[in-house]
């Protein structure tokens, strides 16, 4: 990434995001490793874990109903 509002002297940062995601009927779980690809990005490897709930599938009679029925 590069800043859009002001110049900087470190150069563009490159970061690889390698991960997997599991999809179920009412949720999804993902894990991603963040791997720096060049010097300005740094040297430490990071990680992100995500959990997504699909509320329309969990609560089909309340949150899953259409707002307007045409």
MDTraj code that builds the backbone (N, CA, C; nanometers):
import mdtraj as md
import numpy as np

residues = "UNK UNK UNK UNK UNK UNK UNK UNK UNK UNK UNK UNK UNK UNK UNK UNK UNK UNK UNK UNK UNK UNK UNK UNK UNK UNK UNK UNK UNK UNK UNK UNK UNK UNK UNK UNK UNK UNK UNK UNK UNK UNK UNK UNK UNK UNK UNK UNK UNK UNK UNK UNK UNK UNK UNK UNK UNK UNK UNK UNK UNK UNK UNK UNK UNK UNK UNK UNK UNK UNK".split()
xyz = np.array([
    [0.0835, -0.1174, 0.0000],
    [0.0000, 0.0000, 0.0000],
    [0.0880, 0.1236, 0.0000],
    [0.0347, 0.2311, -0.0492],
    [0.1036, 0.3597, -0.0524],
    [0.0075, 0.4671, -0.0044],
    [0.0576, 0.5690, 0.0658],
    [-0.0316, 0.6756, 0.1108],
    [-0.0854, 0.7555, -0.0072],
    [-0.2093, 0.7967, 0.0011],
    [-0.2714, 0.8716, -0.1074],
    [-0.2681, 1.0219, -0.0833],
    [-0.2484, 1.0656, 0.0406],
    [-0.2586, 1.2079, 0.0710],
    [-0.1248, 1.2793, 0.0820],
    [-0.0192, 1.2064, 0.1104],
    [0.1102, 1.2731, 0.1248],
    [0.2211, 1.1776, 0.0802],
    [0.3279, 1.2305, 0.0260],
    [0.4386, 1.1429, -0.0152],
    [0.5162, 1.0916, 0.1061],
    [0.5759, 0.9757, 0.0909],
    [0.6678, 0.9279, 0.1944],
    [0.7834, 0.8569, 0.1269],
    [0.8930, 0.8446, 0.1978],
    [1.0176, 0.7979, 0.1370],
    [1.0418, 0.6483, 0.1522],
    [0.9545, 0.5751, 0.2191],
    [0.9797, 0.4330, 0.2437],
    [0.9437, 0.3432, 0.1266],
    [0.8685, 0.3897, 0.0326],
    [0.8288, 0.3056, -0.0797],
    [0.7001, 0.2309, -0.0523],
    [0.6545, 0.1613, -0.1538],
    [0.5292, 0.0870, -0.1434],
    [0.5463, -0.0349, -0.0542],
    [0.4460, -0.0619, 0.0275],
    [0.4480, -0.1773, 0.1161],
    [0.3713, -0.2920, 0.0513],
    [0.4324, -0.4100, 0.0506],
    [0.3690, -0.5296, -0.0062],
    [0.3429, -0.6294, 0.1058],
    [0.2230, -0.6852, 0.1076],
    [0.1824, -0.7772, 0.2124],
    [0.1018, -0.8906, 0.1496],
    [0.1426, -1.0151, 0.1774],
    [0.0681, -1.1318, 0.1295],
    [-0.0296, -1.1757, 0.2376],
    [-0.1519, -1.2020, 0.1982],
    [-0.2523, -1.2555, 0.2892],
    [-0.2911, -1.3951, 0.2428],
    [-0.2472, -1.4964, 0.3159],
    [-0.2729, -1.6359, 0.2795],
    [-0.3652, -1.6948, 0.3855],
    [-0.4783, -1.7510, 0.3418],
    [-0.5702, -1.8024, 0.4416],
    [-0.6688, -1.9031, 0.3880],
    [-0.7527, -1.9490, 0.4782],
    [-0.8589, -2.0438, 0.4459],
    [-0.9884, -1.9945, 0.5099],
    [-1.1000, -2.0372, 0.4520],
    [-1.2304, -2.0033, 0.5076],
    [-1.3199, -2.1265, 0.5026],
    [-1.3962, -2.1450, 0.6078],
    [-1.4936, -2.2540, 0.6143],
    [-1.6327, -2.1915, 0.6109],
    [-1.7147, -2.2355, 0.5172],
    [-1.8504, -2.1839, 0.5030],
    [-1.9505, -2.2887, 0.5481],
    [-2.0374, -2.2502, 0.6393],
    [-2.1470, -2.3362, 0.6839],
    [-2.2787, -2.2667, 0.6498],
    [-2.3885, -2.3279, 0.6861],
    [-2.5191, -2.2702, 0.6515],
    [-2.5438, -2.1362, 0.7206],
    [-2.5072, -2.1236, 0.8467],
    [-2.5395, -2.0017, 0.9213],
    [-2.4178, -1.9231, 0.9685],
    [-2.2969, -1.9663, 0.9325],
    [-2.1773, -1.8923, 0.9735],
    [-2.0606, -1.9235, 0.8805],
    [-1.9561, -1.8424, 0.8918],
    [-1.8302, -1.8645, 0.8197],
    [-1.7159, -1.8331, 0.9154],
    [-1.6101, -1.9134, 0.9090],
    [-1.4915, -1.8937, 0.9917],
    [-1.3711, -1.8857, 0.8992],
    [-1.2880, -1.7847, 0.9189],
    [-1.1697, -1.7680, 0.8358],
    [-1.0461, -1.7397, 0.9189],
    [-0.9310, -1.7859, 0.8709],
    [-0.8017, -1.7597, 0.9335],
    [-0.7057, -1.7199, 0.8233],
    [-0.6300, -1.6130, 0.8469],
    [-0.5404, -1.5610, 0.7441],
    [-0.4065, -1.5240, 0.8065],
    [-0.2970, -1.5624, 0.7410],
    [-0.1626, -1.5207, 0.7807],
    [-0.1236, -1.3989, 0.6977],
    [-0.0686, -1.2974, 0.7619],
    [-0.0236, -1.1760, 0.6944],
    [0.1285, -1.1778, 0.6907],
    [0.1835, -1.1922, 0.5707],
    [0.3269, -1.2121, 0.5528],
    [0.3857, -1.0915, 0.4804],
    [0.4811, -1.0210, 0.5424],
    [0.5428, -0.9069, 0.4752],
    [0.6276, -0.9519, 0.3575],
    [0.6232, -0.8735, 0.2479],
    [0.6944, -0.9126, 0.1265],
    [0.8152, -0.8253, 0.0969],
    [0.8289, -0.7119, 0.1657],
    [0.9464, -0.6282, 0.1429],
    [0.9819, -0.5528, 0.2711],
    [1.0919, -0.4798, 0.2672],
    [1.1438, -0.4107, 0.3845],
    [1.0504, -0.3087, 0.4477],
    [0.9882, -0.2193, 0.3703],
    [0.8998, -0.1201, 0.4321],
    [0.7793, -0.1797, 0.5055],
    [0.7423, -0.3004, 0.4724],
    [0.6282, -0.3644, 0.5381],
    [0.6641, -0.4119, 0.6778],
    [0.7902, -0.4415, 0.7025],
    [0.8334, -0.4917, 0.8322],
    [0.8781, -0.6359, 0.8222],
    [0.9024, -0.6972, 0.9392],
    [0.9528, -0.8345, 0.9396],
    [0.8620, -0.9314, 1.0132],
    [0.7679, -0.8819, 1.0910],
    [0.6833, -0.9694, 1.1721],
    [0.5668, -1.0251, 1.0898],
    [0.5365, -1.1517, 1.1134],
    [0.4218, -1.2166, 1.0499],
    [0.3022, -1.2019, 1.1430],
    [0.1891, -1.1644, 1.0880],
    [0.0675, -1.1465, 1.1670],
    [-0.0392, -1.2459, 1.1280],
    [-0.1511, -1.2387, 1.1974],
    [-0.2629, -1.3288, 1.1692],
    [-0.3946, -1.2578, 1.1966],
    [-0.4970, -1.2996, 1.1236],
    [-0.6326, -1.2493, 1.1425],
    [-0.7261, -1.3694, 1.1460],
    [-0.8175, -1.3694, 1.2408],
    [-0.9235, -1.4701, 1.2457],
    [-1.0572, -1.3968, 1.2387],
    [-1.1502, -1.4527, 1.1629],
    [-1.2803, -1.3886, 1.1443],
    [-1.3918, -1.4892, 1.1671],
    [-1.5012, -1.4401, 1.2220],
    [-1.6222, -1.5194, 1.2400],
    [-1.7393, -1.4347, 1.1917],
    [-1.8145, -1.4869, 1.0963],
    [-1.9297, -1.4168, 1.0405],
    [-2.0554, -1.4996, 1.0664],
    [-2.1553, -1.4360, 1.1291],
    [-2.2843, -1.5003, 1.1517],
    [-2.3823, -1.4506, 1.0472],
    [-2.4600, -1.5404, 0.9889],
    [-2.5642, -1.5042, 0.8933],
    [-2.6964, -1.4983, 0.9702],
    [-2.7311, -1.3786, 1.0165],
    [-2.8476, -1.3640, 1.1034],
    [-2.9789, -1.4007, 1.0345],
    [-2.9869, -1.3826, 0.9039],
    [-3.1112, -1.4197, 0.8359],
    [-3.1339, -1.5705, 0.8378],
    [-3.0270, -1.6493, 0.8448],
    [-3.0414, -1.7948, 0.8564],
    [-3.0611, -1.8381, 1.0015],
    [-3.0020, -1.7650, 1.0962],
    [-3.0188, -1.7983, 1.2374],
    [-3.1585, -1.7617, 1.2879],
    [-3.2124, -1.6501, 1.2397],
    [-3.3437, -1.6016, 1.2837],
    [-3.4329, -1.5751, 1.1620],
    [-3.4774, -1.6797, 1.0922],
    [-3.5519, -1.6593, 0.9672],
    [-3.6884, -1.5930, 0.9864],
    [-3.7489, -1.6044, 1.1034],
    [-3.8826, -1.5467, 1.1248],
    [-3.8778, -1.3993, 1.1644],
    [-3.7615, -1.3502, 1.2074],
    [-3.7520, -1.2090, 1.2476],
    [-3.6576, -1.1324, 1.1550],
    [-3.5291, -1.1608, 1.1624],
    [-3.4313, -1.0887, 1.0809],
    [-3.4272, -1.1375, 0.9366],
    [-3.4764, -1.2576, 0.9109],
    [-3.4720, -1.3122, 0.7758],
    [-3.5917, -1.2766, 0.6898],
    [-3.6916, -1.2122, 0.7494],
    [-3.8106, -1.1746, 0.6729],
    [-3.7822, -1.0518, 0.5873],
    [-3.8461, -1.0421, 0.4722],
    [-3.8324, -0.9206, 0.3915],
    [-3.8928, -0.7999, 0.4639],
    [-3.8353, -0.6835, 0.4439],
    [-3.8882, -0.5617, 0.5042],
    [-4.0209, -0.5245, 0.4384],
    [-4.0249, -0.5335, 0.3073],
    [-4.1467, -0.5053, 0.2311],
    [-4.1817, -0.6271, 0.1469],
    [-4.3079, -0.6613, 0.1425],
    [-4.3507, -0.7698, 0.0532],
    [-4.4287, -0.7080, -0.0616],
    [-4.3785, -0.7169, -0.1805],
    [-4.4392, -0.6525, -0.2977],
    [-4.5332, -0.7473, -0.3617],
])
top = md.Topology()
chain = top.add_chain()
for i, resn in enumerate(residues, 1):
    res = top.add_residue(resn, chain, resSeq=i)
    for name in ("N", "CA", "C"):
        top.add_atom(name, md.element.get_by_symbol(name[0]), res)
traj = md.Trajectory(xyz[None], top)
